[in-house]
Amino acid sequence: MSTIFVRERRKVEAGEKKPRFRVVGVHGKDLKLYVKHARKQELEQIAEKSGAEIVYLEAEPKKQCKKD
């Protein structure tokens, strides 16, 4: 079974018409993805047809730098 690891892009604003997810990596059979950014619906279709599982990675909250 293949696994597709994705995370939400950081520079996409609500309502923008750009793909929201970034493909981080793929594990498993000979599944190759040739895009860096994909829409959720596209990822779900790829997973359904290939029998892959999608893993949505949690983004760590931004750390604020303390100025001395």
All heavy atoms as TSV, in Angstrom:
chain	resi	resn	atom	element	x	y	z
A	1	MET	N	N	0.843	-1.194	0.000
A	1	MET	CA	C	0.000	0.000	0.000
A	1	MET	C	C	0.876	1.241	0.000
A	1	MET	O	O	1.860	1.323	0.718
A	1	MET	CB	C	-0.910	-0.005	1.223
A	1	MET	CG	C	-1.814	1.171	1.297
A	1	MET	SD	S	-2.879	0.998	2.724
A	1	MET	CE	C	-4.096	2.168	2.327
A	2	SER	N	N	0.510	2.216	-0.791
A	2	SER	CA	C	1.249	3.474	-0.883
A	2	SER	C	C	0.681	4.492	0.097
A	2	SER	O	O	-0.489	4.430	0.464
A	2	SER	CB	C	1.147	4.043	-2.291
A	2	SER	OG	O	1.710	3.169	-3.222
A	3	THR	N	N	1.525	5.425	0.486
A	3	THR	CA	C	1.110	6.500	1.379
A	3	THR	C	C	1.572	7.817	0.778
A	3	THR	O	O	2.708	7.937	0.340
A	3	THR	CB	C	1.736	6.332	2.777
A	3	THR	OG1	O	1.441	5.019	3.251
A	3	THR	CG2	C	1.183	7.345	3.747
A	4	ILE	N	N	0.682	8.808	0.769
A	4	ILE	CA	C	1.008	10.142	0.280
A	4	ILE	C	C	0.994	11.085	1.476
A	4	ILE	O	O	-0.016	11.211	2.157
A	4	ILE	CB	C	-0.013	10.626	-0.774
A	4	ILE	CG1	C	-0.115	9.626	-1.920
A	4	ILE	CG2	C	0.362	12.013	-1.284
A	4	ILE	CD1	C	-1.275	9.901	-2.862
A	5	PHE	N	N	2.122	11.736	1.753
A	5	PHE	CA	C	2.222	12.670	2.868
A	5	PHE	C	C	2.077	14.092	2.329
A	5	PHE	O	O	2.795	14.493	1.416
A	5	PHE	CB	C	3.583	12.530	3.566
A	5	PHE	CG	C	3.779	11.184	4.195
A	5	PHE	CD1	C	4.411	10.166	3.503
A	5	PHE	CD2	C	3.328	10.933	5.477
A	5	PHE	CE1	C	4.598	8.916	4.071
A	5	PHE	CE2	C	3.505	9.690	6.062
A	5	PHE	CZ	C	4.144	8.681	5.357
A	6	VAL	N	N	1.135	14.843	2.900
A	6	VAL	CA	C	0.890	16.218	2.457
A	6	VAL	C	C	0.746	17.133	3.658
A	6	VAL	O	O	0.480	16.686	4.770
A	6	VAL	CB	C	-0.374	16.325	1.571
A	6	VAL	CG1	C	-0.238	15.517	0.308
A	6	VAL	CG2	C	-1.615	15.918	2.318
A	7	ARG	N	N	0.943	18.413	3.414
A	7	ARG	CA	C	0.694	19.430	4.433
A	7	ARG	C	C	0.078	20.632	3.750
A	7	ARG	O	O	0.203	20.811	2.542
A	7	ARG	CB	C	1.965	19.827	5.162
A	7	ARG	CG	C	2.967	20.578	4.309
A	7	ARG	CD	C	4.042	21.239	5.162
A	7	ARG	NE	N	5.142	21.724	4.358
A	7	ARG	CZ	C	5.134	22.864	3.675
A	7	ARG	NH1	N	4.066	23.636	3.682
A	7	ARG	NH2	N	6.175	23.244	2.972
A	8	GLU	N	N	-0.600	21.470	4.535
A	8	GLU	CA	C	-1.181	22.688	3.973
A	8	GLU	C	C	-0.068	23.670	3.661
A	8	GLU	O	O	0.891	23.798	4.413
A	8	GLU	CB	C	-2.158	23.329	4.958
A	8	GLU	CG	C	-3.495	22.653	4.953
A	8	GLU	CD	C	-4.570	23.508	5.586
A	8	GLU	OE1	O	-4.826	24.624	5.085
A	8	GLU	OE2	O	-5.141	23.052	6.573
A	9	ARG	N	N	-0.225	24.358	2.542
A	9	ARG	CA	C	0.747	25.385	2.187
A	9	ARG	C	C	0.596	26.561	3.139
A	9	ARG	O	O	-0.480	26.850	3.640
A	9	ARG	CB	C	0.516	25.842	0.748
A	9	ARG	CG	C	0.868	24.753	-0.238
A	9	ARG	CD	C	0.585	25.160	-1.645
A	9	ARG	NE	N	1.297	26.376	-1.988
A	9	ARG	CZ	C	0.941	27.164	-2.988
A	9	ARG	NH1	N	-0.106	26.888	-3.716
A	9	ARG	NH2	N	1.633	28.251	-3.256
A	10	ARG	N	N	1.669	27.259	3.377
A	10	ARG	CA	C	1.640	28.343	4.352
A	10	ARG	C	C	1.246	29.686	3.749
A	10	ARG	O	O	0.716	30.538	4.425
A	10	ARG	CB	C	3.015	28.461	5.007
A	10	ARG	CG	C	3.323	27.240	5.836
A	10	ARG	CD	C	4.601	27.398	6.605
A	10	ARG	NE	N	4.785	26.203	7.423
A	10	ARG	CZ	C	5.831	25.419	7.367
A	10	ARG	NH1	N	6.816	25.698	6.560
A	10	ARG	NH2	N	5.913	24.353	8.134
A	11	LYS	N	N	1.516	29.884	2.472
A	11	LYS	CA	C	1.293	31.207	1.885
A	11	LYS	C	C	0.005	31.288	1.078
A	11	LYS	O	O	-0.132	32.134	0.220
A	11	LYS	CB	C	2.478	31.576	0.998
A	11	LYS	CG	C	3.757	31.751	1.786
A	11	LYS	CD	C	4.886	32.191	0.913
A	11	LYS	CE	C	6.146	32.360	1.744
A	11	LYS	NZ	N	7.258	32.818	0.949
A	12	VAL	N	N	-0.943	30.420	1.353
A	12	VAL	CA	C	-2.225	30.457	0.654
A	12	VAL	C	C	-3.265	31.064	1.586
A	12	VAL	O	O	-3.421	30.636	2.712
A	12	VAL	CB	C	-2.660	29.038	0.213
A	12	VAL	CG1	C	-4.043	29.080	-0.395
A	12	VAL	CG2	C	-1.663	28.470	-0.764
A	13	GLU	N	N	-3.937	32.076	1.096
A	13	GLU	CA	C	-4.957	32.760	1.891
A	13	GLU	C	C	-6.323	32.167	1.597
A	13	GLU	O	O	-6.539	31.557	0.554
A	13	GLU	CB	C	-4.946	34.248	1.535
A	13	GLU	CG	C	-3.565	34.863	1.607
A	13	GLU	CD	C	-3.442	35.889	2.693
A	13	GLU	OE1	O	-4.476	36.365	3.167
A	13	GLU	OE2	O	-2.316	36.208	3.054
A	14	ALA	N	N	-7.259	32.348	2.481
A	14	ALA	CA	C	-8.623	31.855	2.283
A	14	ALA	C	C	-9.230	32.514	1.047
A	14	ALA	O	O	-9.079	33.710	0.845
A	14	ALA	CB	C	-9.467	32.155	3.513
A	15	GLY	N	N	-9.868	31.723	0.210
A	15	GLY	CA	C	-10.510	32.254	-0.982
A	15	GLY	C	C	-9.607	32.326	-2.200
A	15	GLY	O	O	-10.069	32.627	-3.288
A	16	GLU	N	N	-8.324	32.074	-2.029
A	16	GLU	CA	C	-7.402	32.070	-3.163
A	16	GLU	C	C	-7.673	30.867	-4.034
A	16	GLU	O	O	-8.055	29.817	-3.544
A	16	GLU	CB	C	-5.949	31.988	-2.663
A	16	GLU	CG	C	-5.214	33.285	-2.750
A	16	GLU	CD	C	-3.754	33.117	-2.395
A	16	GLU	OE1	O	-2.970	32.804	-3.289
A	16	GLU	OE2	O	-3.433	33.294	-1.216
A	17	LYS	N	N	-7.453	31.001	-5.298
A	17	LYS	CA	C	-7.717	29.896	-6.216
A	17	LYS	C	C	-6.418	29.191	-6.569
A	17	LYS	O	O	-6.112	28.983	-7.739
A	17	LYS	CB	C	-8.434	30.409	-7.448
A	17	LYS	CG	C	-9.800	30.955	-7.108
A	17	LYS	CD	C	-10.634	31.192	-8.299
A	17	LYS	CE	C	-11.996	31.649	-7.829
A	17	LYS	NZ	N	-12.978	31.639	-8.835
A	18	LYS	N	N	-5.659	28.840	-5.567
A	18	LYS	CA	C	-4.410	28.106	-5.754
A	18	LYS	C	C	-4.526	26.791	-4.992
A	18	LYS	O	O	-5.241	26.714	-3.991
A	18	LYS	CB	C	-3.226	28.904	-5.200
A	18	LYS	CG	C	-2.930	30.166	-5.980
A	18	LYS	CD	C	-1.707	30.841	-5.418
A	18	LYS	CE	C	-1.391	32.115	-6.175
A	18	LYS	NZ	N	-0.236	32.799	-5.609
A	19	PRO	N	N	-3.806	25.759	-5.431
A	19	PRO	CA	C	-3.835	24.497	-4.688
A	19	PRO	C	C	-3.396	24.723	-3.241
A	19	PRO	O	O	-2.466	25.477	-2.971
A	19	PRO	CB	C	-2.833	23.624	-5.436
A	19	PRO	CG	C	-2.778	24.190	-6.793
A	19	PRO	CD	C	-2.981	25.661	-6.627
A	20	ARG	N	N	-4.076	24.056	-2.306
A	20	ARG	CA	C	-3.851	24.302	-0.886
A	20	ARG	C	C	-2.835	23.382	-0.243
A	20	ARG	O	O	-2.331	23.673	0.836
A	20	ARG	CB	C	-5.189	24.145	-0.167
A	20	ARG	CG	C	-5.355	25.110	0.956
A	20	ARG	CD	C	-6.726	25.040	1.517
A	20	ARG	NE	N	-6.774	24.018	2.536
A	20	ARG	CZ	C	-7.868	23.522	3.039
A	20	ARG	NH1	N	-9.018	23.923	2.606
A	20	ARG	NH2	N	-7.814	22.611	3.960
A	21	PHE	N	N	-2.546	22.247	-0.856
A	21	PHE	CA	C	-1.688	21.255	-0.216
A	21	PHE	C	C	-0.379	21.079	-0.957
A	21	PHE	O	O	-0.331	21.166	-2.174
A	21	PHE	CB	C	-2.407	19.910	-0.116
A	21	PHE	CG	C	-3.596	19.961	0.804
A	21	PHE	CD1	C	-4.856	20.202	0.321
A	21	PHE	CD2	C	-3.430	19.803	2.174
A	21	PHE	CE1	C	-5.948	20.266	1.155
A	21	PHE	CE2	C	-4.511	19.873	3.028
A	21	PHE	CZ	C	-5.770	20.100	2.515
A	22	ARG	N	N	0.666	20.823	-0.217
A	22	ARG	CA	C	1.987	20.544	-0.762
A	22	ARG	C	C	2.286	19.080	-0.503
A	22	ARG	O	O	2.148	18.604	0.621
A	22	ARG	CB	C	3.035	21.413	-0.096
A	22	ARG	CG	C	4.438	21.043	-0.523
A	22	ARG	CD	C	5.356	22.232	-0.439
A	22	ARG	NE	N	6.698	21.819	-0.769
A	22	ARG	CZ	C	7.279	22.050	-1.934
A	22	ARG	NH1	N	6.622	22.679	-2.862
A	22	ARG	NH2	N	8.496	21.663	-2.157
A	23	VAL	N	N	2.705	18.383	-1.548
A	23	VAL	CA	C	3.092	16.981	-1.396
A	23	VAL	C	C	4.485	16.962	-0.785
A	23	VAL	O	O	5.420	17.545	-1.329
A	23	VAL	CB	C	3.080	16.245	-2.751
A	23	VAL	CG1	C	3.556	14.816	-2.588
A	23	VAL	CG2	C	1.684	16.271	-3.358
A	24	VAL	N	N	4.622	16.324	0.360
A	24	VAL	CA	C	5.896	16.263	1.064
A	24	VAL	C	C	6.672	15.016	0.657
A	24	VAL	O	O	7.876	15.049	0.480
A	24	VAL	CB	C	5.673	16.295	2.597
A	24	VAL	CG1	C	6.975	16.178	3.342
A	24	VAL	CG2	C	4.948	17.558	2.990
A	25	GLY	N	N	5.969	13.895	0.506
A	25	GLY	CA	C	6.643	12.661	0.120
A	25	GLY	C	C	5.649	11.559	-0.172
A	25	GLY	O	O	4.467	11.669	0.124
A	26	VAL	N	N	6.171	10.504	-0.777
A	26	VAL	CA	C	5.365	9.341	-1.118
A	26	VAL	C	C	6.126	8.101	-0.673
A	26	VAL	O	O	7.337	8.009	-0.853
A	26	VAL	CB	C	5.097	9.282	-2.639
A	26	VAL	CG1	C	4.320	8.049	-3.008
A	26	VAL	CG2	C	4.374	10.520	-3.104
A	27	HIS	N	N	5.416	7.154	-0.087
A	27	HIS	CA	C	6.038	5.917	0.371
A	27	HIS	C	C	5.259	4.742	-0.180
A	27	HIS	O	O	4.044	4.756	-0.214
A	27	HIS	CB	C	6.033	5.866	1.901
A	27	HIS	CG	C	6.589	4.600	2.443
A	27	HIS	ND1	N	5.796	3.535	2.778
A	27	HIS	CD2	C	7.858	4.215	2.686
A	27	HIS	CE1	C	6.561	2.549	3.222
A	27	HIS	NE2	N	7.812	2.938	3.160
A	28	GLY	N	N	5.956	3.749	-0.627
A	28	GLY	CA	C	5.248	2.551	-1.057
A	28	GLY	C	C	5.553	2.166	-2.480
A	28	GLY	O	O	6.605	2.481	-3.009
A	29	LYS	N	N	4.609	1.514	-3.100
A	29	LYS	CA	C	4.780	0.956	-4.436
A	29	LYS	C	C	5.345	1.984	-5.407
A	29	LYS	O	O	5.965	2.935	-5.007
A	29	LYS	CB	C	3.446	0.414	-4.912
A	29	LYS	CG	C	2.860	-0.549	-3.904
A	29	LYS	CD	C	2.192	-1.668	-4.558
A	29	LYS	CE	C	1.736	-2.597	-3.441
A	29	LYS	NZ	N	1.167	-3.768	-3.844
A	30	ASP	N	N	5.148	1.819	-6.659
A	30	ASP	CA	C	5.735	2.695	-7.665
A	30	ASP	C	C	4.888	3.926	-7.959
A	30	ASP	O	O	4.765	4.335	-9.109
A	30	ASP	CB	C	5.973	1.917	-8.955
A	30	ASP	CG	C	7.047	0.874	-8.790
A	30	ASP	OD1	O	8.055	1.148	-8.126
A	30	ASP	OD2	O	6.864	-0.209	-9.327
A	31	LEU	N	N	4.323	4.525	-6.953
A	31	LEU	CA	C	3.509	5.717	-7.134
A	31	LEU	C	C	4.435	6.928	-7.232
A	31	LEU	O	O	5.257	7.165	-6.349
A	31	LEU	CB	C	2.543	5.893	-5.958
A	31	LEU	CG	C	1.647	7.112	-5.993
A	31	LEU	CD1	C	0.706	7.049	-7.194
A	31	LEU	CD2	C	0.839	7.202	-4.717
A	32	LYS	N	N	4.339	7.674	-8.320
A	32	LYS	CA	C	5.145	8.878	-8.503
A	32	LYS	C	C	4.206	10.042	-8.763
A	32	LYS	O	O	3.288	9.944	-9.564
A	32	LYS	CB	C	6.088	8.724	-9.701
A	32	LYS	CG	C	7.147	7.680	-9.485
A	32	LYS	CD	C	8.046	7.594	-10.693
A	32	LYS	CE	C	9.039	6.468	-10.485
A	32	LYS	NZ	N	9.922	6.304	-11.631
A	33	LEU	N	N	4.424	11.133	-8.076
A	33	LEU	CA	C	3.648	12.349	-8.295
A	33	LEU	C	C	4.575	13.390	-8.893
A	33	LEU	O	O	5.675	13.600	-8.396
A	33	LEU	CB	C	3.046	12.860	-6.984
A	33	LEU	CG	C	2.030	11.932	-6.327
A	33	LEU	CD1	C	1.592	12.501	-4.992
A	33	LEU	CD2	C	0.829	11.729	-7.225
A	34	TYR	N	N	4.111	14.048	-9.927
A	34	TYR	CA	C	4.940	15.015	-10.626
A	34	TYR	C	C	4.544	16.455	-10.337
A	34	TYR	O	O	4.937	17.356	-11.056
A	34	TYR	CB	C	4.876	14.743	-12.132
A	34	TYR	CG	C	5.487	13.411	-12.491
A	34	TYR	CD1	C	4.692	12.305	-12.731
A	34	TYR	CD2	C	6.866	13.254	-12.564
A	34	TYR	CE1	C	5.248	11.077	-13.052
A	34	TYR	CE2	C	7.427	12.030	-12.882
A	34	TYR	CZ	C	6.617	10.957	-13.131
A	34	TYR	OH	O	7.172	9.744	-13.436
A	35	VAL	N	N	3.771	16.675	-9.297
A	35	VAL	CA	C	3.382	18.036	-8.904
A	35	VAL	C	C	3.852	18.290	-7.483
A	35	VAL	O	O	4.011	17.371	-6.688
A	35	VAL	CB	C	1.850	18.250	-8.975
A	35	VAL	CG1	C	1.352	18.101	-10.382
A	35	VAL	CG2	C	1.117	17.327	-8.044
A	36	LYS	N	N	4.065	19.548	-7.166
A	36	LYS	CA	C	4.427	19.918	-5.797
A	36	LYS	C	C	3.197	20.369	-5.019
A	36	LYS	O	O	3.114	20.184	-3.826
A	36	LYS	CB	C	5.472	21.032	-5.810
A	36	LYS	CG	C	6.807	20.577	-6.339
A	36	LYS	CD	C	7.807	21.687	-6.266
A	36	LYS	CE	C	9.140	21.216	-6.810
A	36	LYS	NZ	N	10.137	22.267	-6.811
A	37	HIS	N	N	2.245	20.984	-5.721
A	37	HIS	CA	C	1.038	21.483	-5.076
A	37	HIS	C	C	-0.176	20.819	-5.693
A	37	HIS	O	O	-0.250	20.658	-6.907
A	37	HIS	CB	C	0.923	23.013	-5.247
A	37	HIS	CG	C	2.127	23.735	-4.755
A	37	HIS	ND1	N	2.843	24.600	-5.539
A	37	HIS	CD2	C	2.758	23.705	-3.569
A	37	HIS	CE1	C	3.858	25.082	-4.843
A	37	HIS	NE2	N	3.831	24.555	-3.645
A	38	ALA	N	N	-1.129	20.430	-4.847
A	38	ALA	CA	C	-2.328	19.748	-5.343
A	38	ALA	C	C	-3.538	20.154	-4.516
A	38	ALA	O	O	-3.414	20.522	-3.350
A	38	ALA	CB	C	-2.142	18.238	-5.269
A	39	ARG	N	N	-4.681	20.059	-5.130
A	39	ARG	CA	C	-5.926	20.313	-4.428
A	39	ARG	C	C	-6.357	19.042	-3.702
A	39	ARG	O	O	-5.989	17.934	-4.101
A	39	ARG	CB	C	-6.993	20.732	-5.440
A	39	ARG	CG	C	-6.739	22.100	-6.019
A	39	ARG	CD	C	-7.694	22.422	-7.152
A	39	ARG	NE	N	-7.548	23.795	-7.577
A	39	ARG	CZ	C	-6.559	24.248	-8.353
A	39	ARG	NH1	N	-5.636	23.418	-8.788
A	39	ARG	NH2	N	-6.482	25.521	-8.685
A	40	LYS	N	N	-7.135	19.207	-2.647
A	40	LYS	CA	C	-7.584	18.070	-1.845
A	40	LYS	C	C	-8.356	17.069	-2.705
A	40	LYS	O	O	-8.151	15.863	-2.600
A	40	LYS	CB	C	-8.447	18.543	-0.680
A	40	LYS	CG	C	-8.831	17.445	0.273
A	40	LYS	CD	C	-9.552	18.000	1.476
A	40	LYS	CE	C	-9.843	16.898	2.471
A	40	LYS	NZ	N	-10.471	17.419	3.677
A	41	GLN	N	N	-9.220	17.553	-3.566
A	41	GLN	CA	C	-10.007	16.679	-4.430
A	41	GLN	C	C	-9.098	15.862	-5.362
A	41	GLN	O	O	-9.336	14.680	-5.591
A	41	GLN	CB	C	-10.989	17.513	-5.247
A	41	GLN	CG	C	-11.879	16.690	-6.146
A	41	GLN	CD	C	-12.849	17.553	-6.931
A	41	GLN	OE1	O	-12.753	18.775	-6.923
A	41	GLN	NE2	N	-13.763	16.927	-7.604
A	42	GLU	N	N	-8.041	16.490	-5.874
A	42	GLU	CA	C	-7.097	15.783	-6.742
A	42	GLU	C	C	-6.376	14.680	-5.975
A	42	GLU	O	O	-6.224	13.557	-6.465
A	42	GLU	CB	C	-6.063	16.753	-7.330
A	42	GLU	CG	C	-6.671	17.794	-8.237
A	42	GLU	CD	C	-5.724	18.920	-8.585
A	42	GLU	OE1	O	-4.716	19.130	-7.870
A	42	GLU	OE2	O	-6.000	19.607	-9.576
A	43	LEU	N	N	-5.953	14.999	-4.760
A	43	LEU	CA	C	-5.268	14.000	-3.925
A	43	LEU	C	C	-6.185	12.820	-3.621
A	43	LEU	O	O	-5.761	11.665	-3.674
A	43	LEU	CB	C	-4.791	14.635	-2.619
A	43	LEU	CG	C	-3.645	15.631	-2.725
A	43	LEU	CD1	C	-3.471	16.367	-1.406
A	43	LEU	CD2	C	-2.364	14.929	-3.132
A	44	GLU	N	N	-7.434	13.109	-3.311
A	44	GLU	CA	C	-8.387	12.045	-2.999
A	44	GLU	C	C	-8.643	11.151	-4.209
A	44	GLU	O	O	-8.756	9.931	-4.066
A	44	GLU	CB	C	-9.684	12.645	-2.465
A	44	GLU	CG	C	-9.530	13.234	-1.073
A	44	GLU	CD	C	-10.743	14.007	-0.590
A	44	GLU	OE1	O	-11.672	14.263	-1.391
A	44	GLU	OE2	O	-10.756	14.361	0.605
A	45	GLN	N	N	-8.705	11.727	-5.402
A	45	GLN	CA	C	-8.902	10.931	-6.607
A	45	GLN	C	C	-7.700	10.035	-6.890
A	45	GLN	O	O	-7.851	8.865	-7.238
A	45	GLN	CB	C	-9.160	11.836	-7.812
A	45	GLN	CG	C	-10.521	12.481	-7.802
A	45	GLN	CD	C	-10.719	13.421	-8.982
A	45	GLN	OE1	O	-9.893	13.491	-9.879
A	45	GLN	NE2	N	-11.827	14.139	-8.967
A	46	ILE	N	N	-6.504	10.585	-6.720
A	46	ILE	CA	C	-5.284	9.797	-6.924
A	46	ILE	C	C	-5.240	8.640	-5.934
A	46	ILE	O	O	-4.946	7.502	-6.291
A	46	ILE	CB	C	-4.029	10.684	-6.773
A	46	ILE	CG1	C	-3.948	11.683	-7.933
A	46	ILE	CG2	C	-2.756	9.834	-6.711
A	46	ILE	CD1	C	-2.923	12.771	-7.741
A	47	ALA	N	N	-5.547	8.929	-4.673
A	47	ALA	CA	C	-5.529	7.899	-3.640
A	47	ALA	C	C	-6.553	6.809	-3.918
A	47	ALA	O	O	-6.277	5.614	-3.760
A	47	ALA	CB	C	-5.772	8.526	-2.271
A	48	GLU	N	N	-7.735	7.200	-4.356
A	48	GLU	CA	C	-8.793	6.222	-4.632
A	48	GLU	C	C	-8.395	5.287	-5.777
A	48	GLU	O	O	-8.542	4.070	-5.679
A	48	GLU	CB	C	-10.086	6.964	-5.000
A	48	GLU	CG	C	-11.249	6.046	-5.300
A	48	GLU	CD	C	-12.494	6.811	-5.730
A	48	GLU	OE1	O	-12.660	7.960	-5.310
A	48	GLU	OE2	O	-13.279	6.236	-6.497
A	49	LYS	N	N	-7.870	5.836	-6.848
A	49	LYS	CA	C	-7.517	5.025	-8.016
A	49	LYS	C	C	-6.281	4.162	-7.784
A	49	LYS	O	O	-6.168	3.079	-8.334
A	49	LYS	CB	C	-7.283	5.920	-9.237
A	49	LYS	CG	C	-8.523	6.614	-9.711
A	49	LYS	CD	C	-9.520	5.615	-10.255
A	49	LYS	CE	C	-10.762	6.336	-10.758
A	49	LYS	NZ	N	-11.761	5.443	-11.284
A	50	SER	N	N	-5.347	4.636	-6.966
A	50	SER	CA	C	-4.101	3.899	-6.767
A	50	SER	C	C	-4.117	3.031	-5.508
A	50	SER	O	O	-3.188	2.267	-5.272
A	50	SER	CB	C	-2.921	4.872	-6.694
A	50	SER	OG	O	-3.043	5.695	-5.549
A	51	GLY	N	N	-5.147	3.198	-4.681
A	51	GLY	CA	C	-5.214	2.436	-3.434
A	51	GLY	C	C	-4.292	2.991	-2.370
A	51	GLY	O	O	-3.927	2.292	-1.420
A	52	ALA	N	N	-3.915	4.247	-2.495
A	52	ALA	CA	C	-3.002	4.878	-1.537
A	52	ALA	C	C	-3.784	5.501	-0.378
A	52	ALA	O	O	-4.986	5.737	-0.471
A	52	ALA	CB	C	-2.173	5.956	-2.223
A	53	GLU	N	N	-3.069	5.763	0.684
A	53	GLU	CA	C	-3.618	6.440	1.862
A	53	GLU	C	C	-3.016	7.840	1.907
A	53	GLU	O	O	-1.836	8.015	1.611
A	53	GLU	CB	C	-3.232	5.667	3.121
A	53	GLU	CG	C	-3.582	6.361	4.407
A	53	GLU	CD	C	-2.977	5.683	5.630
A	53	GLU	OE1	O	-2.188	4.739	5.485
A	53	GLU	OE2	O	-3.294	6.139	6.739
A	54	ILE	N	N	-3.822	8.832	2.275
A	54	ILE	CA	C	-3.323	10.204	2.402
A	54	ILE	C	C	-3.104	10.500	3.876
A	54	ILE	O	O	-3.994	10.282	4.697
A	54	ILE	CB	C	-4.320	11.226	1.823
A	54	ILE	CG1	C	-4.619	10.918	0.368
A	54	ILE	CG2	C	-3.772	12.642	1.968
A	54	ILE	CD1	C	-5.729	11.764	-0.213
A	55	VAL	N	N	-1.909	11.008	4.209
A	55	VAL	CA	C	-1.592	11.406	5.580
A	55	VAL	C	C	-1.416	12.916	5.575
A	55	VAL	O	O	-0.539	13.447	4.887
A	55	VAL	CB	C	-0.308	10.715	6.093
A	55	VAL	CG1	C	0.055	11.226	7.473
A	55	VAL	CG2	C	-0.484	9.210	6.098
A	56	TYR	N	N	-2.283	13.615	6.318
A	56	TYR	CA	C	-2.199	15.065	6.424
A	56	TYR	C	C	-1.315	15.405	7.624
A	56	TYR	O	O	-1.664	15.107	8.767
A	56	TYR	CB	C	-3.591	15.685	6.594
A	56	TYR	CG	C	-4.468	15.455	5.379
A	56	TYR	CD1	C	-5.360	14.396	5.334
A	56	TYR	CD2	C	-4.383	16.301	4.282
A	56	TYR	CE1	C	-6.154	14.176	4.216
A	56	TYR	CE2	C	-5.179	16.090	3.161
A	56	TYR	CZ	C	-6.056	15.027	3.136
A	56	TYR	OH	O	-6.834	14.820	2.033
A	57	LEU	N	N	-0.167	16.014	7.365
A	57	LEU	CA	C	0.783	16.357	8.419
A	57	LEU	C	C	0.338	17.631	9.124
A	57	LEU	O	O	-0.148	18.571	8.489
A	57	LEU	CB	C	2.178	16.544	7.830
A	57	LEU	CG	C	2.742	15.342	7.085
A	57	LEU	CD1	C	4.045	15.715	6.395
A	57	LEU	CD2	C	2.949	14.167	8.026
A	58	GLU	N	N	0.504	17.666	10.431
A	58	GLU	CA	C	0.165	18.838	11.230
A	58	GLU	C	C	1.302	19.846	11.137
A	58	GLU	O	O	2.463	19.490	11.292
A	58	GLU	CB	C	-0.022	18.455	12.700
A	58	GLU	CG	C	-1.189	17.532	12.946
A	58	GLU	CD	C	-2.522	18.242	12.860
A	58	GLU	OE1	O	-2.589	19.442	13.197
A	58	GLU	OE2	O	-3.488	17.594	12.443
A	59	ALA	N	N	0.963	21.096	10.877
A	59	ALA	CA	C	1.968	22.150	10.830
A	59	ALA	C	C	2.210	22.669	12.241
A	59	ALA	O	O	1.274	22.859	13.021
A	59	ALA	CB	C	1.507	23.272	9.940
A	60	GLU	N	N	3.453	22.905	12.555
A	60	GLU	CA	C	3.804	23.463	13.854
A	60	GLU	C	C	3.494	24.956	13.830
A	60	GLU	O	O	3.780	25.643	12.847
A	60	GLU	CB	C	5.311	23.256	14.105
A	60	GLU	CG	C	5.740	23.566	15.502
A	60	GLU	CD	C	7.188	23.180	15.713
A	60	GLU	OE1	O	7.548	22.033	15.441
A	60	GLU	OE2	O	7.954	24.060	16.152
A	61	PRO	N	N	2.885	25.494	14.886
A	61	PRO	CA	C	2.578	26.929	14.887
A	61	PRO	C	C	3.850	27.757	14.773
A	61	PRO	O	O	4.915	27.339	15.236
A	61	PRO	CB	C	1.886	27.164	16.222
A	61	PRO	CG	C	1.941	25.916	16.975
A	61	PRO	CD	C	2.494	24.848	16.100
A	62	LYS	N	N	3.711	28.924	14.142
A	62	LYS	CA	C	4.870	29.805	13.988
A	62	LYS	C	C	5.363	30.258	15.354
A	62	LYS	O	O	4.580	30.604	16.239
A	62	LYS	CB	C	4.504	31.042	13.172
A	62	LYS	CG	C	4.482	30.822	11.717
A	62	LYS	CD	C	4.282	32.154	11.015
A	62	LYS	CE	C	4.401	32.017	9.540
A	62	LYS	NZ	N	4.243	33.292	8.860
A	63	LYS	N	N	6.670	30.253	15.504
A	63	LYS	CA	C	7.280	30.765	16.748
A	63	LYS	C	C	7.640	32.208	16.531
A	63	LYS	O	O	8.164	32.597	15.503
A	63	LYS	CB	C	8.524	29.965	17.085
A	63	LYS	CG	C	8.240	28.511	17.402
A	63	LYS	CD	C	9.509	27.771	17.732
A	63	LYS	CE	C	9.205	26.316	17.994
A	63	LYS	NZ	N	10.412	25.537	18.264
A	64	GLN	N	N	7.343	33.020	17.520
A	64	GLN	CA	C	7.673	34.435	17.429
A	64	GLN	C	C	9.038	34.656	18.067
A	64	GLN	O	O	9.319	34.142	19.150
A	64	GLN	CB	C	6.625	35.279	18.099
A	64	GLN	CG	C	5.299	35.243	17.375
A	64	GLN	CD	C	4.304	36.210	17.967
A	64	GLN	OE1	O	4.606	36.917	18.911
A	64	GLN	NE2	N	3.113	36.230	17.405
A	65	CYS	N	N	9.852	35.410	17.377
A	65	CYS	CA	C	11.181	35.724	17.907
A	65	CYS	C	C	11.070	36.810	18.952
A	65	CYS	O	O	10.335	37.784	18.783
A	65	CYS	CB	C	12.091	36.192	16.773
A	65	CYS	SG	S	12.393	34.962	15.531
A	66	LYS	N	N	11.786	36.625	20.035
A	66	LYS	CA	C	11.818	37.661	21.065
A	66	LYS	C	C	12.948	38.620	20.756
A	66	LYS	O	O	14.072	38.207	20.485
A	66	LYS	CB	C	12.064	37.046	22.451
A	66	LYS	CG	C	10.922	36.225	22.932
A	66	LYS	CD	C	11.209	35.703	24.321
A	66	LYS	CE	C	10.073	34.863	24.844
A	66	LYS	NZ	N	10.354	34.336	26.196
A	67	LYS	N	N	12.643	39.902	20.744
A	67	LYS	CA	C	13.667	40.908	20.502
A	67	LYS	C	C	14.167	41.408	21.846
A	67	LYS	O	O	13.386	41.755	22.708
A	67	LYS	CB	C	13.111	42.053	19.655
A	67	LYS	CG	C	12.788	41.600	18.248
A	67	LYS	CD	C	12.413	42.775	17.383
A	67	LYS	CE	C	12.147	42.275	15.972
A	67	LYS	NZ	N	11.882	43.367	15.070
A	68	ASP	N	N	15.454	41.407	21.972
A	68	ASP	CA	C	16.050	41.861	23.233
A	68	ASP	C	C	16.214	43.345	23.276
A	68	ASP	O	O	16.349	44.060	22.426
A	68	ASP	CB	C	17.425	41.204	23.440
A	68	ASP	CG	C	17.267	39.701	23.626
A	68	ASP	OD1	O	16.242	39.284	24.167
A	68	ASP	OD2	O	18.177	38.982	23.230
